[in-house]
Amino acid sequence: MSLLKKLFSKKEKEQAITSYQDFWDWFLLHEKTFHKVVASGDSNRLSKEFFDVIGPKLDQIKKGVFYLSGMLNDTTADLILTPDGNLKNFYLVEELVAASPKLPNWKFQAFKPNFGFNDSGIEMYNYKFSIENMYFYAENDQEYPDEISITIVHNDLSEENKSEIINGCYIFLDNYLGELKFATLIDVVHFKRKEEATQELVSLDKLDSFLTWREKEFVEKYEGLRRDTENDNYGSFETTLKNGSPFMAIMNTDLLNWDAKASHPWILRLKIPYDGAENNGFPNKDVYQLLNDFEDELMLSLKDEQGYLNIGRETGDNLREVYFACKDYKKPCKVTDQIIENYKGKLEVDYEMYKDKYWKYFNNYIQ
């Protein structure tokens, strides 16, 4: 019997988690044990007997999924899966939770929720962060009218404690608004002392409704707007970098002069390093073809008529960078992850997803 137990334990230990279903099937085998750990209220047990156990399993799907857990009531354990603000993993936690089983004693959530706080707030660095000592007002930039830009005012902000107060404000807002809303709705955040404020201060408890209203306006303005790039003109740009390396860019110049950029506010930026030591920082013929194949495969899944616009590419100094402007951030990240997997061992690809309604990075290419 002990031999069989060892064999089955080894088999379970080596079982690969390659899908959402694999993870939840594995979770179901241990959920009663996990529930007891969470219900114990012991933070050390929670860390060692729950988080340290599920973490490596989640990493097998993709690294960068974090977790929070506690009891919602006497019988229901709560497991929150969070990308911790990393847009590249937002689709992952949503899909993972959507695939979760229905269990009577568990609640599974994607993203850190709105914790409310009421008047209590949080304390960090010996400072309090709450709706009682924090305010905001909206910034209106005529050059960038669609940007949701706000200024946060904290009663205790000074030059001496600027770093601590700003960090505390970010953490408070993340929890006050909820991770999803905080990460996706606000474009620009400024911080000022009370005496520096240039507008009337608004109570922070109005921020949620303000953001909802601005986002509704934005969606109504651009919803369904698409652009056909088939007949667009492209420009070639060449220069020499500070280190002496030649640099070349190919950009869709018609697209960069489009007056509805904000309809595609999410920028997908791919970074693909290569060895160009023997070619003055540029890829050789074989690598060049591989880079183009990768980009072509992306474009087959991220089509302009669906809301994904290939802005252009930059090449030089042992690096190829490719840029897409996107109507949303979830599908491009999922597609990119899948294609990166296809090129594993051939290309080392990294990427970032960020919000820039006016594509400001590309201003130097506008003629």
C-alpha positions in Angstrom: 0.0 0.0 0.0 2.8 2.4 0.9 4.5 1.7 -2.5 1.2 2.5 -4.3 0.9 5.7 -2.3 4.4 6.7 -3.3 3.8 6.0 -6.9 0.6 8.0 -7.0 2.1 10.9 -5.1 5.0 11.0 -7.6 2.6 10.9 -10.5 0.6 13.8 -9.1 3.7 15.7 -8.3 4.9 15.4 -11.9 1.5 16.2 -13.5 2.0 19.1 -15.8 -0.5 22.0 -15.7 -1.0 23.1 -19.3 -4.5 24.4 -19.3 -7.1 26.1 -17.1 -8.9 22.8 -16.7 -5.7 21.1 -15.6 -5.3 23.6 -12.8 -8.9 23.4 -11.5 -8.8 19.6 -11.7 -5.7 19.7 -9.6 -7.3 22.3 -7.2 -10.4 20.1 -6.7 -8.2 17.3 -5.4 -7.0 19.6 -2.6 -9.7 22.1 -2.1 -10.9 20.7 1.3 -7.3 21.0 2.6 -6.9 24.5 1.2 -10.3 25.5 2.7 -9.2 24.4 6.2 -5.9 26.4 5.8 -7.8 29.6 4.8 -10.4 29.1 7.6 -7.6 28.7 10.2 -6.8 32.4 9.8 -3.1 31.6 10.3 -1.1 33.8 7.9 1.9 31.5 8.1 -0.1 28.5 7.2 -1.9 30.5 4.4 1.5 31.3 2.9 3.2 28.0 3.2 0.3 25.5 2.8 -1.8 27.4 0.2 0.0 30.1 -1.6 3.3 28.3 -1.9 1.5 25.3 -3.2 -0.8 26.9 -5.8 1.9 29.4 -7.0 4.1 26.9 -8.9 1.0 25.4 -10.5 -0.2 28.7 -11.8 3.3 29.5 -13.0 3.1 26.5 -15.3 0.3 28.2 -17.1 2.0 31.6 -17.1 4.1 33.5 -14.6 2.7 36.7 -13.2 -0.5 35.5 -11.5 -0.8 36.5 -7.9 -3.4 35.7 -5.2 -5.2 36.9 -2.1 -7.3 34.8 0.1 -9.5 35.0 3.2 -12.9 34.0 4.6 -15.9 35.9 3.4 -18.0 34.5 6.2 -17.9 31.4 8.5 -18.1 29.0 5.6 -17.0 30.6 2.3 -13.3 31.0 1.4 -12.4 33.7 -1.1 -9.6 33.3 -3.7 -8.7 36.4 -5.7 -6.4 35.9 -8.7 -4.8 39.2 -9.7 -2.2 40.2 -12.4 -1.1 42.9 -10.0 -1.8 45.6 -12.6 0.2 43.9 -15.4 -2.1 44.3 -18.5 -0.3 41.4 -20.2 -2.0 39.0 -17.7 -5.5 40.5 -17.4 -7.0 38.2 -20.0 -5.4 35.2 -18.2 -7.0 35.8 -14.8 -10.3 36.5 -16.4 -10.3 33.3 -18.4 -8.9 31.3 -15.4 -11.7 32.4 -13.1 -14.3 31.9 -15.8 -13.2 28.3 -16.0 -13.3 27.8 -12.2 -15.7 25.1 -10.8 -18.8 26.1 -8.8 -18.1 25.1 -5.2 -20.4 25.8 -2.3 -17.6 26.8 0.1 -15.5 28.9 -2.3 -15.7 32.1 -4.2 -13.2 32.8 -7.0 -12.6 36.3 -8.3 -10.6 37.9 -11.0 -8.8 41.1 -10.0 -8.6 42.9 -6.7 -12.1 44.2 -6.1 -13.3 47.6 -4.9 -12.7 47.3 -1.1 -14.7 50.5 -0.4 -13.0 51.5 2.9 -15.8 54.1 3.6 -14.0 56.5 5.9 -11.4 54.2 7.2 -8.8 54.1 4.4 -5.4 52.6 4.9 -2.2 53.6 6.7 1.3 53.4 5.2 4.6 55.1 6.1 2.8 56.5 9.2 0.4 58.4 6.9 -3.3 57.9 6.4 -4.9 57.6 3.0 -8.7 58.0 2.8 -11.5 60.0 1.3 -11.2 62.3 4.4 -7.7 63.6 3.4 -7.5 63.0 -0.3 -9.2 65.0 -3.1 -9.1 65.2 -6.9 -9.9 67.4 -9.8 -10.0 66.8 -13.6 -7.4 68.2 -15.9 -8.6 69.4 -19.3 -6.0 69.5 -22.0 -7.3 71.0 -25.3 -4.6 69.2 -27.2 -5.6 65.8 -25.8 -9.4 66.1 -25.0 -10.1 62.4 -24.8 -7.5 61.8 -22.1 -8.8 61.1 -18.6 -6.3 63.1 -16.6 -6.7 63.8 -12.9 -4.8 65.5 -10.2 -4.8 63.9 -6.7 -4.3 66.1 -3.7 -3.3 64.7 -0.3 -3.3 66.9 2.8 0.1 65.7 4.0 2.0 65.8 0.7 5.3 67.7 0.8 8.6 67.6 -1.1 10.2 65.6 1.8 7.6 62.8 1.7 6.6 62.9 -1.9 7.7 59.4 -2.8 5.9 57.8 0.2 2.7 59.8 -0.3 2.5 59.1 -4.0 3.1 55.4 -3.5 0.4 55.3 -0.8 -2.0 57.1 -3.0 -1.5 54.6 -5.8 -2.1 51.7 -3.5 -5.2 53.3 -2.0 -6.7 54.1 -5.4 -6.0 50.6 -6.6 -8.0 49.2 -3.7 -10.6 52.0 -3.6 -11.6 51.8 -7.2 -10.7 48.2 -7.8 -7.8 46.9 -9.8 -9.6 46.7 -13.2 -11.0 50.2 -13.1 -7.8 51.8 -11.8 -5.6 50.2 -14.4 -7.7 50.8 -17.4 -9.7 54.0 -17.0 -7.3 56.6 -15.9 -4.8 57.9 -18.5 -2.7 60.4 -16.5 -2.4 61.0 -12.7 -0.7 64.1 -11.3 -0.1 64.8 -7.6 0.0 68.2 -6.0 0.0 69.8 -2.6 -3.2 71.6 -1.5 -1.7 75.0 -2.0 -0.6 74.1 -5.5 -4.2 73.1 -6.6 -5.4 75.1 -9.6 -9.0 74.0 -9.4 -11.7 73.4 -6.8 -11.0 70.2 -4.9 -13.6 67.5 -5.3 -14.3 64.8 -2.7 -12.6 61.5 -3.6 -15.9 59.6 -3.2 -17.0 61.3 -6.5 -14.1 59.8 -8.4 -15.7 56.5 -9.3 -18.8 58.1 -10.8 -16.6 60.7 -12.7 -14.5 57.9 -14.3 -17.6 55.9 -15.3 -19.1 59.0 -16.9 -15.9 59.9 -18.8 -15.5 56.3 -20.0 -19.1 56.2 -21.2 -18.6 59.3 -23.2 -15.4 58.0 -24.7 -17.0 54.6 -25.7 -20.0 56.3 -27.3 -17.7 58.6 -29.3 -15.5 55.9 -30.9 -17.5 52.7 -30.6 -17.2 50.6 -33.8 -14.8 52.9 -35.5 -12.4 50.9 -37.7 -9.7 51.8 -40.3 -8.7 50.0 -43.5 -4.9 50.3 -43.9 -4.6 48.3 -47.1 -3.8 51.3 -49.3 -1.9 53.4 -46.8 1.4 55.0 -47.5 4.5 54.1 -45.5 7.6 56.1 -44.8 11.2 55.0 -44.3 13.3 56.7 -41.6 17.0 56.4 -41.1 19.3 57.8 -38.5 22.4 57.0 -36.4 22.1 56.3 -32.7 24.3 57.9 -30.1 26.4 54.8 -29.9 27.1 55.0 -33.6 24.7 52.2 -34.7 22.5 52.8 -37.7 18.8 52.7 -37.1 15.9 52.3 -39.5 12.1 52.6 -39.1 9.2 51.8 -41.4 6.0 53.6 -40.3 2.5 53.9 -41.7 2.6 57.7 -42.1 -1.1 57.9 -43.2 -2.1 56.2 -40.0 0.1 58.5 -37.9 -1.8 61.4 -39.3 -5.2 59.9 -38.6 -7.5 62.2 -36.6 -9.2 59.3 -34.7 -6.2 57.7 -33.0 -8.0 57.6 -29.6 -10.3 55.0 -31.0 -7.4 52.6 -30.8 -5.9 53.6 -27.4 -3.9 50.6 -26.5 -0.3 50.2 -27.8 1.3 46.8 -28.2 5.0 47.1 -28.3 7.1 44.0 -29.1 10.8 43.8 -28.5 12.8 41.2 -30.3 16.6 41.1 -29.7 18.9 39.4 -32.1 22.7 39.2 -32.7 23.7 41.8 -35.3 27.4 41.9 -34.4 28.5 40.9 -37.8 26.0 43.1 -39.7 26.4 46.5 -38.1 23.6 45.9 -35.6 21.1 44.7 -38.2 19.8 41.1 -38.6 21.3 38.8 -41.1 19.1 37.5 -44.0 17.8 34.4 -42.1 17.0 36.3 -38.9 15.4 39.1 -41.0 13.1 36.6 -42.6 12.3 35.0 -39.2 11.4 38.5 -37.8 9.1 39.2 -40.7 7.5 35.8 -40.4 6.7 36.5 -36.7 5.2 39.9 -37.6 3.2 38.4 -40.5 1.8 35.7 -38.2 0.7 38.4 -35.7 -1.0 40.4 -38.5 -3.0 37.3 -39.5 -4.6 37.3 -36.0 -4.6 41.1 -35.4 -6.4 42.5 -38.4 -7.2 46.2 -39.0 -10.9 45.6 -39.7 -11.1 44.0 -36.2 -9.5 46.9 -34.5 -5.7 46.1 -34.6 -3.5 48.5 -36.6 0.1 47.7 -37.4 1.8 51.1 -37.0 5.3 50.1 -38.0 8.6 48.7 -36.9 12.0 49.9 -35.8 15.3 48.0 -36.4 18.8 48.6 -35.3 21.4 48.1 -32.5 20.5 44.4 -32.3 16.8 45.0 -31.6 13.6 44.9 -33.7 10.5 46.6 -32.2 7.0 46.3 -33.7 4.0 48.4 -32.8 0.3 47.9 -33.0 -2.5 50.3 -32.0 -5.4 48.3 -30.6 -9.0 48.8 -29.7 -8.6 46.6 -26.7 -5.8 45.1 -24.7 -6.9 41.5 -24.0 -6.9 39.8 -27.4 -3.5 41.2 -28.5 -1.9 39.9 -25.3 -3.4 36.5 -25.7 -2.5 36.2 -29.3 1.0 37.5 -28.7 1.6 34.9 -25.9 0.4 32.1 -28.3 2.7 33.2 -31.1 5.7 33.7 -28.8 5.2 30.1 -27.8 5.3 29.0 -31.5 8.7 30.7 -31.9 10.2 29.4 -28.7 13.8 28.5 -29.3 13.9 30.7 -32.5 13.3 34.2 -31.2 13.4 35.7 -27.7 10.3 38.0 -27.7 9.1 40.3 -25.0 6.3 42.8 -25.1 4.4 45.5 -23.2 0.9 46.8 -23.4 0.1 50.3 -22.4 -2.5 53.0 -22.9 -1.7 56.0 -25.1 -4.8 57.5 -26.7 -2.7 59.9 -28.9 0.2 57.6 -29.8 2.6 60.2 -28.4 5.7 58.0 -28.9 5.3 58.3 -32.7 5.2 62.1 -32.9 8.7 62.3 -34.3 7.6 60.3 -37.3 4.7 62.6 -38.2 5.6 64.7 -41.3 
